[in-house]
Amino acid sequence: MQKTKKIPNKKFGGKHTTIIPVAKRITNILAKSELVKKISPGIIKSYRGKSGGRKHIKILDDESSILIKVTDNSNNQQVRIYTNDSEAVKALIIKKSEEKGFTTS
C-alpha cells in the first residue's frame, strides 16, 4: 500500500486528515488558489488492484461543492472542493491533472 500523508493547511478541513498521493498533488495546487474556499478529504478506500495502475480524477458537480473522486493505484478517495466559481476550479483541476499525467472525466 502506498504511503499517505497528513495535510497541514488552513484550507483543509473535515474529519479526515490523510490523503492519497494523487489527491495530495491536486489539492496542494487547489489550496494555493484564491478561488478555493475549503478542501475536505473523505475516507480512503483500498481495493485489490495492480501496483502502478491508473491515476484518475473524476469531477462531479454537487449542490454546494465540487466532488472529485481520485483513483491512485489500489486506493480511492473522494475530496470535496468548496468554491464560489465551480467552472473555473473545474478547469484548473483538469488543466493541472493533465499536466501531471492523470486522466480526468
Contacts in CASP RR format, 6 or more apart in sequence:
PFRMAT RR
TARGET T0000
AUTHOR 0000-0000-0000
METHOD contacts of the structure
MODEL  1
MQKTKKIPNKKFGGKHTTIIPVAKRITNILAKSELVKKISPGIIKSYRGK
SGGRKHIKILDDESSILIKVTDNSNNQQVRIYTNDSEAVKALIIKKSEEK
GFTTS
1 46 0 8 1.000
1 74 0 8 1.000
1 75 0 8 1.000
2 20 0 8 1.000
2 21 0 8 1.000
2 72 0 8 1.000
2 73 0 8 1.000
2 75 0 8 1.000
3 21 0 8 1.000
4 18 0 8 1.000
4 19 0 8 1.000
4 20 0 8 1.000
4 21 0 8 1.000
4 44 0 8 1.000
5 18 0 8 1.000
5 19 0 8 1.000
5 21 0 8 1.000
5 24 0 8 1.000
6 17 0 8 1.000
6 18 0 8 1.000
7 17 0 8 1.000
7 18 0 8 1.000
7 19 0 8 1.000
7 24 0 8 1.000
7 27 0 8 1.000
7 41 0 8 1.000
9 28 0 8 1.000
9 31 0 8 1.000
9 39 0 8 1.000
11 31 0 8 1.000
11 36 0 8 1.000
11 37 0 8 1.000
11 38 0 8 1.000
11 39 0 8 1.000
12 27 0 8 1.000
12 31 0 8 1.000
12 38 0 8 1.000
12 39 0 8 1.000
12 40 0 8 1.000
12 41 0 8 1.000
13 38 0 8 1.000
13 39 0 8 1.000
13 40 0 8 1.000
13 41 0 8 1.000
14 40 0 8 1.000
14 41 0 8 1.000
14 42 0 8 1.000
15 42 0 8 1.000
16 40 0 8 1.000
16 41 0 8 1.000
16 42 0 8 1.000
16 43 0 8 1.000
16 44 0 8 1.000
17 41 0 8 1.000
18 41 0 8 1.000
18 44 0 8 1.000
19 27 0 8 1.000
19 41 0 8 1.000
19 44 0 8 1.000
19 77 0 8 1.000
19 79 0 8 1.000
20 44 0 8 1.000
20 70 0 8 1.000
20 72 0 8 1.000
20 75 0 8 1.000
20 77 0 8 1.000
21 72 0 8 1.000
22 55 0 8 1.000
22 57 0 8 1.000
22 70 0 8 1.000
22 71 0 8 1.000
22 72 0 8 1.000
22 102 0 8 1.000
23 41 0 8 1.000
23 68 0 8 1.000
23 70 0 8 1.000
23 72 0 8 1.000
23 77 0 8 1.000
23 79 0 8 1.000
25 100 0 8 1.000
26 57 0 8 1.000
26 68 0 8 1.000
26 70 0 8 1.000
26 93 0 8 1.000
26 96 0 8 1.000
26 97 0 8 1.000
26 100 0 8 1.000
26 102 0 8 1.000
27 39 0 8 1.000
27 41 0 8 1.000
27 79 0 8 1.000
27 81 0 8 1.000
29 92 0 8 1.000
29 96 0 8 1.000
30 36 0 8 1.000
30 39 0 8 1.000
30 81 0 8 1.000
30 89 0 8 1.000
30 92 0 8 1.000
30 93 0 8 1.000
31 39 0 8 1.000
33 89 0 8 1.000
33 92 0 8 1.000
35 83 0 8 1.000
35 84 0 8 1.000
35 85 0 8 1.000
35 88 0 8 1.000
35 89 0 8 1.000
35 92 0 8 1.000
36 81 0 8 1.000
36 82 0 8 1.000
36 83 0 8 1.000
36 89 0 8 1.000
37 82 0 8 1.000
37 83 0 8 1.000
37 84 0 8 1.000
38 80 0 8 1.000
38 81 0 8 1.000
38 82 0 8 1.000
39 79 0 8 1.000
39 80 0 8 1.000
39 81 0 8 1.000
39 82 0 8 1.000
40 65 0 8 1.000
40 79 0 8 1.000
40 80 0 8 1.000
40 82 0 8 1.000
41 77 0 8 1.000
41 78 0 8 1.000
41 79 0 8 1.000
42 77 0 8 1.000
42 78 0 8 1.000
42 79 0 8 1.000
42 80 0 8 1.000
43 77 0 8 1.000
43 78 0 8 1.000
44 75 0 8 1.000
44 76 0 8 1.000
44 77 0 8 1.000
45 75 0 8 1.000
45 76 0 8 1.000
45 77 0 8 1.000
46 74 0 8 1.000
46 75 0 8 1.000
46 76 0 8 1.000
47 74 0 8 1.000
47 75 0 8 1.000
47 76 0 8 1.000
48 74 0 8 1.000
49 73 0 8 1.000
49 74 0 8 1.000
50 73 0 8 1.000
50 74 0 8 1.000
51 73 0 8 1.000
51 74 0 8 1.000
52 73 0 8 1.000
53 73 0 8 1.000
53 74 0 8 1.000
54 71 0 8 1.000
54 103 0 8 1.000
55 71 0 8 1.000
55 72 0 8 1.000
55 73 0 8 1.000
55 101 0 8 1.000
55 102 0 8 1.000
55 103 0 8 1.000
56 70 0 8 1.000
56 71 0 8 1.000
56 102 0 8 1.000
56 103 0 8 1.000
56 104 0 8 1.000
56 105 0 8 1.000
57 68 0 8 1.000
57 69 0 8 1.000
57 70 0 8 1.000
57 71 0 8 1.000
57 93 0 8 1.000
57 97 0 8 1.000
57 102 0 8 1.000
57 103 0 8 1.000
57 104 0 8 1.000
57 105 0 8 1.000
58 68 0 8 1.000
58 69 0 8 1.000
58 70 0 8 1.000
58 71 0 8 1.000
58 104 0 8 1.000
58 105 0 8 1.000
59 66 0 8 1.000
59 67 0 8 1.000
59 68 0 8 1.000
59 90 0 8 1.000
59 93 0 8 1.000
59 94 0 8 1.000
59 104 0 8 1.000
59 105 0 8 1.000
60 66 0 8 1.000
60 67 0 8 1.000
60 68 0 8 1.000
60 69 0 8 1.000
61 67 0 8 1.000
61 86 0 8 1.000
62 80 0 8 1.000
64 82 0 8 1.000
65 80 0 8 1.000
65 81 0 8 1.000
65 82 0 8 1.000
65 83 0 8 1.000
65 86 0 8 1.000
66 80 0 8 1.000
66 81 0 8 1.000
66 83 0 8 1.000
66 86 0 8 1.000
66 89 0 8 1.000
66 90 0 8 1.000
66 93 0 8 1.000
67 78 0 8 1.000
67 79 0 8 1.000
67 80 0 8 1.000
67 81 0 8 1.000
68 78 0 8 1.000
68 79 0 8 1.000
68 80 0 8 1.000
68 81 0 8 1.000
68 93 0 8 1.000
69 76 0 8 1.000
69 77 0 8 1.000
69 78 0 8 1.000
70 76 0 8 1.000
70 77 0 8 1.000
70 78 0 8 1.000
70 79 0 8 1.000
81 89 0 8 1.000
81 93 0 8 1.000
83 89 0 8 1.000
93 104 0 8 1.000
94 104 0 8 1.000
97 103 0 8 1.000
97 104 0 8 1.000
98 104 0 8 1.000
END
